[in-house]
Amino acid sequence: MDKVISMIGLATKAGKTVSGEFSVEKAIQGNKAHAVIVSVEASDNTKKMFKNKCEYYKIPLFYYGTTQDLGKATGNKTRMSLDFQGRRIRKRVHYVCN
């Protein structure tokens, strides 16, 4: 099993993730997001919007997995974006994704 996907699942069970475009955007603007993952299948406009917001608020952004992968890891059908709300999780995501 993929390390990133399993880490997303564990963080979701711990209540440390927010998924969905609107919720993630709100978490970024509220300074609650510590790392953001966007699906590689996301549209160019969605990628640009998250890139701009994450650069402005200085939050690490990663492009990873399909919408089905992210959805399965969070217990949903499909998810385009999600964020981690914990500093320790952010460090681990940064380590695994790079």
Disulfide bonds with the S-S distance in Angstrom:
none
